Structures are given as structure tokens and as C-alpha cells.
Amino acid sequence: MKIGVVGATGAVGREMLEDLGESALEHCEVLAFATPQSEGEHLTFRGKTVVVKAYNLDAARSCDYILMSAGKDFSLVHSPAICKNGGPTVIDNSSAWRMDPKIPLVVPEVNSGVLDNFKGGIIANPNCAMIQLAVSLKPLRDAFGLELVQVSTYQSVSGTGLKGIKELSQQLSAYFKFETAQPAVYEHPIGFNIIPYIGPLDTNGHCDEEVKLIQELKKVFSDEELNVLATTTRVPVFNCHCEAVTVKLKTPVTRDKAREVLEDFEPIEFFPDSVRLEFPTPRTIVGRKGVFLCRLRVMNGRRSSKWLQFWNVADNLKKGAATNAVQILEYLVENKGSHQTK
Ligand SMILES: NC(=O)c1ccc[n+]([C@@H]2O[C@H](COP(=O)([O-])OP(=O)(O)OC[C@H]3O[C@@H](n4cnc5c(N)ncnc54)[C@H](OP(=O)(O)O)[C@@H]3O)[C@@H](O)[C@H]2O)c1
């Protein structure tokens, strides 16, 4: 099986190669594509060197599957050309296709069923902050019903790719040399700061990231009526997004019961208060593939309530991007026959 990674030199693309290497997919060859400037660069897949090629359509169409991670504008033009006439299935990491009603938007542990009648084409990998939120809500929604979600995010700079990482590094080192590094990637300095929006603001005051998170959560749960309130912020952390989540369930629940349900859901690792010193933080869970939860509370400390709160952390380059895309690919390969690719 031949898998093409487009955007292989990027923050997400590099993790895709690593996750593909660790995946259950056997006998696969990887082609790595990027811009002509990166041609000849060496990456690693399962201990072997992969030489980066400048993207070209014929080579991409020679693959069985494409993991696309080269941005929205690139995907809008190139993904349809790759898939055309029974070409390889494209799993696209950008926001280009996510809200297209014809395109499946997939978090495998939450809604893999939408792939049951998939006949090839494009599959959209969701927004990073949405993925970890959807995973943490799924068991609560299944067990108790979900009426309202309120989330405040604390999102790392790797969410903006390698350029975000570079900007934070430069601003931190400039600060300690008593110098000023002008912001270029973000509209405000990110070093030792918090920026209260991600992406452009719309006429209602929502920023782009909030719109994505709200719309994509409703699509993944196929629930247009779900009430979702979101505040998304950028914080001076290199990797991993954190979320303070409040939910209103349809039926009241005790803290113990909610904890049991969350603990039983495989992608979640739950940390009770008794292990406070091991609580998940960006520095402790970076590079890991799961979704990490702690600080579970019931409103006003009541015995039971419809209102719950918790803290949620995940690596945005792993479960928020590369891991989720590779899991979609694994699902397609495992269920081969239910979809058609070249
Ligand atoms: N970072 C995250 O947490 C995250 C999470 C979810 C989704 N996403 C989405 O994933 C995509 C990639 O993000 P990233 O963070 O990895 O960005 P990045 O670090 O800036 O990497 C971008 C990659 O795309 C390649 N590329 C750009 N234009 C290209 C072109 N015209 N032809 C071929 N390759 C091209 C770049 O190649 P060169 O190295 O040669 O320039 C690089 O490999 C974006 O759509 C982003 O929104 C990111």
C-alpha cells in the first residue's frame, strides 16, 4: 500500500509520518510531498529515510491514500484533482471541506459510522480543539444526553504550525535579552501573553476558531440543536491544547457515575483528584495520542446535577491532527470493501 503525505515537512506532516510508522498498517510505502523548497529534505519512516519530493499530481495519484496537510487553499485546488475518476481517497487536515454536507467529518471513536457507505473521495479531519472536546463529550452524551456545552480553550502555538512555534521561541528569547521581537504570525505578542481570539472576528464577534469548533461539533454529533458556547484563546505554550468544559446533561448524574462513564471510554485517560500531582498538563502529555481529563465537578458540589465541569488536555498535533487522520486511514483499510478507492 502506497500512502502519500502532502505537507510532510510541516508540524502535522512530521507527526503523520511518525504515527503511520507506529500504526497497524503493514507493508506500506510512504511518499512525502512538500513545496519545491523542501525537495531533497530527509524525513524518517519506520527507521528508513524518505526523501521529500515537490508535490506533483501524477505521483500523488499513484498512491492508494493521501494524507493531506498543506493548508486550506492548497486542498481546495488539489484534493479534488487527486480523487477525480476513482483516484486515491484524500484525508484532508485543513478546514477546506469540513462543513461541506457531502464530505464526512470524522472522529473515529465518535462517528466512524458515517464512513459505512463511503465510496471514495475526500474525508475531512476536524479542527484540533473540536476533536478533543468531541471525544470527552461522547460517553457523557451517550449515557446521559447532552443539552448544552460551554468551552473555553487555551490553545498552543503549534496549532499555527511551525511558524507559530518559531514566533513564540523568538519572543521568549528576545524577552530575556531585553529586546523586542515584533509579532508577525499573531496580531499581538504571544510571549508571556494570552490572545483572546484565534483567527478573524465575524460580525457577531465570534472568531474563526470558535465558529469552526461550534459548527464542527454539531456536525460530528449530527445535532444541529446542540447549544454550544465557545471562547478560544492562544496561550504561550508550544504544544497541546487545554479546555475548561462545562456541560448541561439531559439527566442528572452523580460525580462518581460521570467519572465511571468517562473512565470506561478508551481514548480518555481520567485522573481523579487523589493523583493531583499527576494531573495532565501540556508538558506531561505532549507526544501522547489520547485525551486526558481531570478536575471533574458537579455544580455547587451537589450530590447530583445536570451540570458538570472538567478539564481536558490533548496534543493538538497528535489526536488533534495526525493521530486522528491515521486512525481514519486505519478504519478505511480495516473496513476495505465498504468504500472504493483506486
Ligand atoms: N498544527 C495543528 O495543530 C493543526 C491541527 C489541525 C489541523 N491543522 C491543519 O493542518 C494543515 C497543516 O498545518 P501545519 O500546522 O502542519 O502547518 P505547517 O507547519 O505550516 O506545514 C505546512 C506544510 O504544507 C506544505 N505546503 C504548503 N504549501 C504547499 C504547496 N503549495 N505545495 C506543497 N506543499 C505545501 C509545507 O511545505 P514546506 O515545508 O516545503 O513549506 C509544509 O510541509 C493546515 O491546514 C492546518 O490548518 C493543523
The ligand as an ORCA input file, in Angstrom:
! r2SCAN-3c Opt
* xyz 0 1
  N      -0.997     22.427     13.687
  C      -2.127     21.907     14.164
  O      -2.320     21.683     15.374
  C      -3.227     21.551     13.215
  C      -4.306     20.858     13.724
  C      -5.337     20.517     12.863
  C      -5.273     20.909     11.555
  N      -4.210     21.606     11.094
  C      -4.173     21.954      9.673
  O      -3.183     21.143      9.041
  C      -2.614     21.832      7.920
  C      -1.095     21.871      8.083
  O      -0.786     22.511      9.287
  P       0.675     22.558      9.915
  O       0.449     23.067     11.279
  O       1.414     21.281      9.746
  O       1.365     23.706      9.003
  P       2.918     23.960      8.664
  O       3.789     23.546      9.797
  O       2.985     25.372      8.219
  O       3.207     22.978      7.420
  C       2.636     23.176      6.163
  C       3.081     22.072      5.236
  O       2.428     22.223      3.969
  C       3.412     22.261      2.934
  N       2.925     23.103      1.843
  C       2.454     24.369      1.945
  N       2.137     24.841      0.707
  C       2.410     23.843     -0.179
  C       2.345     23.712     -1.586
  N       1.918     24.712     -2.348
  N       2.739     22.544     -2.154
  C       3.172     21.513     -1.399
  N       3.278     21.583     -0.035
  C       2.911     22.725      0.558
  C       4.652     22.831      3.611
  O       5.806     22.509      2.856
  P       7.211     23.311      3.065
  O       7.794     22.816      4.359
  O       8.015     22.909      1.881
  O       6.884     24.770      3.098
  C       4.589     22.084      4.941
  O       5.037     20.751      4.760
  C      -3.299     23.200      7.914
  O      -4.404     23.144      7.049
  C      -3.764     23.364      9.345
  O      -4.855     24.243      9.457
  C      -3.172     21.915     11.881
*
